[in-house]
Amino acid sequence: MAEIKKDINENYIEEVKKALKEIKYGSLTLIIQDGKVIQIDKTEKVRL
């Protein structure tokens, strides 16, 4: 069971890393419910 939970946590970490690499200006918000990440919001700003 702990191994499954570890895999799930690693998936969240990979998604966060991917989002961070894609964004230049903006914010990244993790939505957590009952101690688990349920959503990742990415807001990107375009600077002119």
HTML snippet that shows the backbone in 3Dmol.js (N, CA, C, O; Angstrom):
<script src="https://3Dmol.org/build/3Dmol-min.js"></script>
<div id="view" style="width:600px;height:400px;position:relative"></div>
<script>
const pdb = `
ATOM      1  N   MET A   1       0.829  -1.201   0.000  1.00  0.00           N
ATOM      2  CA  MET A   1       0.000   0.000   0.000  1.00  0.00           C
ATOM      3  C   MET A   1       0.864   1.252   0.000  1.00  0.00           C
ATOM      4  O   MET A   1       0.560   2.207  -0.715  1.00  0.00           O
ATOM      5  N   ALA A   2       1.941   1.268   0.791  1.00  0.00           N
ATOM      6  CA  ALA A   2       2.823   2.431   0.843  1.00  0.00           C
ATOM      7  C   ALA A   2       3.482   2.674  -0.511  1.00  0.00           C
ATOM      8  O   ALA A   2       3.724   3.820  -0.892  1.00  0.00           O
ATOM      9  N   GLU A   3       3.771   1.592  -1.240  1.00  0.00           N
ATOM     10  CA  GLU A   3       4.393   1.729  -2.557  1.00  0.00           C
ATOM     11  C   GLU A   3       3.438   2.397  -3.546  1.00  0.00           C
ATOM     12  O   GLU A   3       3.863   3.224  -4.352  1.00  0.00           O
ATOM     13  N   ILE A   4       2.160   2.048  -3.493  1.00  0.00           N
ATOM     14  CA  ILE A   4       1.163   2.685  -4.369  1.00  0.00           C
ATOM     15  C   ILE A   4       1.067   4.166  -4.043  1.00  0.00           C
ATOM     16  O   ILE A   4       1.039   5.002  -4.946  1.00  0.00           O
ATOM     17  N   LYS A   5       1.016   4.494  -2.759  1.00  0.00           N
ATOM     18  CA  LYS A   5       0.925   5.891  -2.342  1.00  0.00           C
ATOM     19  C   LYS A   5       2.156   6.662  -2.802  1.00  0.00           C
ATOM     20  O   LYS A   5       2.044   7.814  -3.221  1.00  0.00           O
ATOM     21  N   LYS A   6       3.329   6.038  -2.729  1.00  0.00           N
ATOM     22  CA  LYS A   6       4.561   6.686  -3.177  1.00  0.00           C
ATOM     23  C   LYS A   6       4.496   6.971  -4.676  1.00  0.00           C
ATOM     24  O   LYS A   6       4.896   8.051  -5.110  1.00  0.00           O
ATOM     25  N   ASP A   7       4.003   6.029  -5.470  1.00  0.00           N
ATOM     26  CA  ASP A   7       3.870   6.229  -6.917  1.00  0.00           C
ATOM     27  C   ASP A   7       2.933   7.389  -7.227  1.00  0.00           C
ATOM     28  O   ASP A   7       3.210   8.199  -8.112  1.00  0.00           O
ATOM     29  N   ILE A   8       1.828   7.467  -6.500  1.00  0.00           N
ATOM     30  CA  ILE A   8       0.876   8.559  -6.706  1.00  0.00           C
ATOM     31  C   ILE A   8       1.542   9.890  -6.388  1.00  0.00           C
ATOM     32  O   ILE A   8       1.396  10.845  -7.151  1.00  0.00           O
ATOM     33  N   ASN A   9       2.266   9.975  -5.282  1.00  0.00           N
ATOM     34  CA  ASN A   9       2.957  11.201  -4.906  1.00  0.00           C
ATOM     35  C   ASN A   9       4.004  11.577  -5.947  1.00  0.00           C
ATOM     36  O   ASN A   9       4.170  12.759  -6.248  1.00  0.00           O
ATOM     37  N   GLU A  10       4.705  10.605  -6.499  1.00  0.00           N
ATOM     38  CA  GLU A  10       5.700  10.886  -7.527  1.00  0.00           C
ATOM     39  C   GLU A  10       5.028  11.419  -8.790  1.00  0.00           C
ATOM     40  O   GLU A  10       5.595  12.267  -9.479  1.00  0.00           O
ATOM     41  N   ASN A  11       3.831  10.932  -9.099  1.00  0.00           N
ATOM     42  CA  ASN A  11       3.098  11.456 -10.252  1.00  0.00           C
ATOM     43  C   ASN A  11       2.758  12.924 -10.052  1.00  0.00           C
ATOM     44  O   ASN A  11       2.873  13.713 -10.990  1.00  0.00           O
ATOM     45  N   TYR A  12       2.342  13.305  -8.851  1.00  0.00           N
ATOM     46  CA  TYR A  12       2.050  14.708  -8.549  1.00  0.00           C
ATOM     47  C   TYR A  12       3.313  15.544  -8.723  1.00  0.00           C
ATOM     48  O   TYR A  12       3.274  16.629  -9.304  1.00  0.00           O
ATOM     49  N   ILE A  13       4.406  15.044  -8.225  1.00  0.00           N
ATOM     50  CA  ILE A  13       5.666  15.771  -8.316  1.00  0.00           C
ATOM     51  C   ILE A  13       6.065  15.958  -9.778  1.00  0.00           C
ATOM     52  O   ILE A  13       6.527  17.035 -10.157  1.00  0.00           O
ATOM     53  N   GLU A  14       5.893  14.935 -10.595  1.00  0.00           N
ATOM     54  CA  GLU A  14       6.221  15.045 -12.016  1.00  0.00           C
ATOM     55  C   GLU A  14       5.325  16.067 -12.711  1.00  0.00           C
ATOM     56  O   GLU A  14       5.797  16.825 -13.558  1.00  0.00           O
ATOM     57  N   GLU A  15       4.046  16.095 -12.366  1.00  0.00           N
ATOM     58  CA  GLU A  15       3.126  17.077 -12.957  1.00  0.00           C
ATOM     59  C   GLU A  15       3.514  18.500 -12.564  1.00  0.00           C
ATOM     60  O   GLU A  15       3.450  19.414 -13.386  1.00  0.00           O
ATOM     61  N   VAL A  16       3.914  18.684 -11.317  1.00  0.00           N
ATOM     62  CA  VAL A  16       4.333  20.007 -10.845  1.00  0.00           C
ATOM     63  C   VAL A  16       5.615  20.422 -11.571  1.00  0.00           C
ATOM     64  O   VAL A  16       5.734  21.567 -12.007  1.00  0.00           O
ATOM     65  N   LYS A  17       6.563  19.511 -11.702  1.00  0.00           N
ATOM     66  CA  LYS A  17       7.802  19.812 -12.428  1.00  0.00           C
ATOM     67  C   LYS A  17       7.509  20.213 -13.870  1.00  0.00           C
ATOM     68  O   LYS A  17       8.082  21.175 -14.382  1.00  0.00           O
ATOM     69  N   LYS A  18       6.621  19.474 -14.516  1.00  0.00           N
ATOM     70  CA  LYS A  18       6.252  19.767 -15.908  1.00  0.00           C
ATOM     71  C   LYS A  18       5.647  21.162 -16.023  1.00  0.00           C
ATOM     72  O   LYS A  18       6.005  21.925 -16.919  1.00  0.00           O
ATOM     73  N   ALA A  19       4.735  21.491 -15.122  1.00  0.00           N
ATOM     74  CA  ALA A  19       4.085  22.799 -15.144  1.00  0.00           C
ATOM     75  C   ALA A  19       5.102  23.911 -14.902  1.00  0.00           C
ATOM     76  O   ALA A  19       5.033  24.968 -15.530  1.00  0.00           O
ATOM     77  N   LEU A  20       6.038  23.676 -13.999  1.00  0.00           N
ATOM     78  CA  LEU A  20       7.057  24.695 -13.705  1.00  0.00           C
ATOM     79  C   LEU A  20       7.967  24.940 -14.905  1.00  0.00           C
ATOM     80  O   LEU A  20       8.380  26.073 -15.150  1.00  0.00           O
ATOM     81  N   LYS A  21       8.276  23.899 -15.642  1.00  0.00           N
ATOM     82  CA  LYS A  21       9.126  24.048 -16.825  1.00  0.00           C
ATOM     83  C   LYS A  21       8.417  24.817 -17.933  1.00  0.00           C
ATOM     84  O   LYS A  21       9.065  25.513 -18.715  1.00  0.00           O
ATOM     85  N   GLU A  22       7.099  24.700 -18.006  1.00  0.00           N
ATOM     86  CA  GLU A  22       6.328  25.315 -19.089  1.00  0.00           C
ATOM     87  C   GLU A  22       5.998  26.787 -18.846  1.00  0.00           C
ATOM     88  O   GLU A  22       5.674  27.506 -19.791  1.00  0.00           O
ATOM     89  N   ILE A  23       6.073  27.241 -17.611  1.00  0.00           N
ATOM     90  CA  ILE A  23       5.623  28.591 -17.284  1.00  0.00           C
ATOM     91  C   ILE A  23       6.830  29.526 -17.118  1.00  0.00           C
ATOM     92  O   ILE A  23       7.828  29.174 -16.490  1.00  0.00           O
ATOM     93  N   LYS A  24       6.709  30.722 -17.697  1.00  0.00           N
ATOM     94  CA  LYS A  24       7.787  31.707 -17.565  1.00  0.00           C
ATOM     95  C   LYS A  24       7.407  32.774 -16.542  1.00  0.00           C
ATOM     96  O   LYS A  24       8.205  33.104 -15.665  1.00  0.00           O
ATOM     97  N   TYR A  25       6.193  33.312 -16.649  1.00  0.00           N
ATOM     98  CA  TYR A  25       5.663  34.285 -15.684  1.00  0.00           C
ATOM     99  C   TYR A  25       4.278  33.812 -15.270  1.00  0.00           C
ATOM    100  O   TYR A  25       3.481  33.436 -16.130  1.00  0.00           O
ATOM    101  N   GLY A  26       3.977  33.821 -14.013  1.00  0.00           N
ATOM    102  CA  GLY A  26       2.642  33.438 -13.569  1.00  0.00           C
ATOM    103  C   GLY A  26       2.676  32.740 -12.223  1.00  0.00           C
ATOM    104  O   GLY A  26       3.553  32.982 -11.393  1.00  0.00           O
ATOM    105  N   SER A  27       1.698  31.865 -12.030  1.00  0.00           N
ATOM    106  CA  SER A  27       1.608  31.165 -10.749  1.00  0.00           C
ATOM    107  C   SER A  27       1.136  29.729 -10.940  1.00  0.00           C
ATOM    108  O   SER A  27       0.493  29.384 -11.932  1.00  0.00           O
ATOM    109  N   LEU A  28       1.475  28.921  -9.973  1.00  0.00           N
ATOM    110  CA  LEU A  28       1.079  27.525  -9.943  1.00  0.00           C
ATOM    111  C   LEU A  28       0.428  27.291  -8.579  1.00  0.00           C
ATOM    112  O   LEU A  28       1.028  27.583  -7.545  1.00  0.00           O
ATOM    113  N   THR A  29      -0.792  26.767  -8.576  1.00  0.00           N
ATOM    114  CA  THR A  29      -1.529  26.555  -7.333  1.00  0.00           C
ATOM    115  C   THR A  29      -1.911  25.093  -7.206  1.00  0.00           C
ATOM    116  O   THR A  29      -2.485  24.513  -8.128  1.00  0.00           O
ATOM    117  N   LEU A  30      -1.595  24.500  -6.073  1.00  0.00           N
ATOM    118  CA  LEU A  30      -2.008  23.127  -5.788  1.00  0.00           C
ATOM    119  C   LEU A  30      -3.261  23.179  -4.939  1.00  0.00           C
ATOM    120  O   LEU A  30      -3.298  23.868  -3.919  1.00  0.00           O
ATOM    121  N   ILE A  31      -4.285  22.456  -5.354  1.00  0.00           N
ATOM    122  CA  ILE A  31      -5.521  22.355  -4.577  1.00  0.00           C
ATOM    123  C   ILE A  31      -5.457  21.015  -3.839  1.00  0.00           C
ATOM    124  O   ILE A  31      -5.308  19.957  -4.452  1.00  0.00           O
ATOM    125  N   ILE A  32      -5.571  21.085  -2.527  1.00  0.00           N
ATOM    126  CA  ILE A  32      -5.428  19.898  -1.684  1.00  0.00           C
ATOM    127  C   ILE A  32      -6.721  19.670  -0.917  1.00  0.00           C
ATOM    128  O   ILE A  32      -7.303  20.600  -0.358  1.00  0.00           O
ATOM    129  N   GLN A  33      -7.161  18.408  -0.903  1.00  0.00           N
ATOM    130  CA  GLN A  33      -8.361  18.031  -0.163  1.00  0.00           C
ATOM    131  C   GLN A  33      -8.063  16.727   0.568  1.00  0.00           C
ATOM    132  O   GLN A  33      -7.580  15.766  -0.031  1.00  0.00           O
ATOM    133  N   ASP A  34      -8.347  16.701   1.841  1.00  0.00           N
ATOM    134  CA  ASP A  34      -8.083  15.525   2.685  1.00  0.00           C
ATOM    135  C   ASP A  34      -6.633  15.069   2.589  1.00  0.00           C
ATOM    136  O   ASP A  34      -6.346  13.872   2.591  1.00  0.00           O
ATOM    137  N   GLY A  35      -5.719  16.039   2.504  1.00  0.00           N
ATOM    138  CA  GLY A  35      -4.296  15.729   2.473  1.00  0.00           C
ATOM    139  C   GLY A  35      -3.782  15.219   1.136  1.00  0.00           C
ATOM    140  O   GLY A  35      -2.643  14.758   1.054  1.00  0.00           O
ATOM    141  N   LYS A  36      -4.597  15.292   0.079  1.00  0.00           N
ATOM    142  CA  LYS A  36      -4.186  14.800  -1.237  1.00  0.00           C
ATOM    143  C   LYS A  36      -4.337  15.914  -2.260  1.00  0.00           C
ATOM    144  O   LYS A  36      -5.287  16.695  -2.210  1.00  0.00           O
ATOM    145  N   VAL A  37      -3.390  15.978  -3.185  1.00  0.00           N
ATOM    146  CA  VAL A  37      -3.492  16.942  -4.278  1.00  0.00           C
ATOM    147  C   VAL A  37      -4.596  16.473  -5.210  1.00  0.00           C
ATOM    148  O   VAL A  37      -4.550  15.355  -5.724  1.00  0.00           O
ATOM    149  N   ILE A  38      -5.595  17.332  -5.429  1.00  0.00           N
ATOM    150  CA  ILE A  38      -6.693  16.952  -6.321  1.00  0.00           C
ATOM    151  C   ILE A  38      -6.709  17.770  -7.602  1.00  0.00           C
ATOM    152  O   ILE A  38      -7.386  17.417  -8.567  1.00  0.00           O
ATOM    153  N   GLN A  39      -5.939  18.891  -7.602  1.00  0.00           N
ATOM    154  CA  GLN A  39      -5.961  19.749  -8.780  1.00  0.00           C
ATOM    155  C   GLN A  39      -4.709  20.613  -8.801  1.00  0.00           C
ATOM    156  O   GLN A  39      -4.212  21.032  -7.755  1.00  0.00           O
ATOM    157  N   ILE A  40      -4.207  20.872  -9.999  1.00  0.00           N
ATOM    158  CA  ILE A  40      -3.095  21.793 -10.195  1.00  0.00           C
ATOM    159  C   ILE A  40      -3.583  22.878 -11.142  1.00  0.00           C
ATOM    160  O   ILE A  40      -3.983  22.592 -12.271  1.00  0.00           O
ATOM    161  N   ASP A  41      -3.550  24.134 -10.678  1.00  0.00           N
ATOM    162  CA  ASP A  41      -3.953  25.273 -11.509  1.00  0.00           C
ATOM    163  C   ASP A  41      -2.705  26.033 -11.919  1.00  0.00           C
ATOM    164  O   ASP A  41      -1.843  26.329 -11.091  1.00  0.00           O
ATOM    165  N   LYS A  42      -2.617  26.348 -13.216  1.00  0.00           N
ATOM    166  CA  LYS A  42      -1.491  27.116 -13.726  1.00  0.00           C
ATOM    167  C   LYS A  42      -2.058  28.373 -14.389  1.00  0.00           C
ATOM    168  O   LYS A  42      -2.904  28.295 -15.280  1.00  0.00           O
ATOM    169  N   THR A  43      -1.577  29.525 -13.938  1.00  0.00           N
ATOM    170  CA  THR A  43      -1.969  30.800 -14.525  1.00  0.00           C
ATOM    171  C   THR A  43      -0.711  31.436 -15.098  1.00  0.00           C
ATOM    172  O   THR A  43       0.246  31.710 -14.373  1.00  0.00           O
ATOM    173  N   GLU A  44      -0.723  31.662 -16.383  1.00  0.00           N
ATOM    174  CA  GLU A  44       0.457  32.217 -17.030  1.00  0.00           C
ATOM    175  C   GLU A  44       0.205  33.641 -17.475  1.00  0.00           C
ATOM    176  O   GLU A  44      -0.842  33.954 -18.041  1.00  0.00           O
ATOM    177  N   LYS A  45       1.165  34.492 -17.215  1.00  0.00           N
ATOM    178  CA  LYS A  45       1.106  35.896 -17.620  1.00  0.00           C
ATOM    179  C   LYS A  45       1.919  36.058 -18.901  1.00  0.00           C
ATOM    180  O   LYS A  45       2.953  35.417 -19.083  1.00  0.00           O
ATOM    181  N   VAL A  46       1.437  36.917 -19.772  1.00  0.00           N
ATOM    182  CA  VAL A  46       2.173  37.223 -21.000  1.00  0.00           C
ATOM    183  C   VAL A  46       2.675  38.651 -20.869  1.00  0.00           C
ATOM    184  O   VAL A  46       1.893  39.600 -20.798  1.00  0.00           O
ATOM    185  N   ARG A  47       3.983  38.782 -20.838  1.00  0.00           N
ATOM    186  CA  ARG A  47       4.592  40.105 -20.694  1.00  0.00           C
ATOM    187  C   ARG A  47       4.982  40.621 -22.070  1.00  0.00           C
ATOM    188  O   ARG A  47       5.644  39.930 -22.844  1.00  0.00           O
ATOM    189  N   LEU A  48       4.566  41.837 -22.359  1.00  0.00           N
ATOM    190  CA  LEU A  48       4.863  42.455 -23.659  1.00  0.00           C
ATOM    191  C   LEU A  48       5.929  43.517 -23.526  1.00  0.00           C
ATOM    192  O   LEU A  48       6.305  44.141 -24.518  1.00  0.00           O
TER     193      LEU A  48
END
`;
const viewer = $3Dmol.createViewer("view");
viewer.addModel(pdb, "pdb");
viewer.setStyle({}, {cartoon: {color: "spectrum"}});
viewer.zoomTo();
viewer.render();
</script>
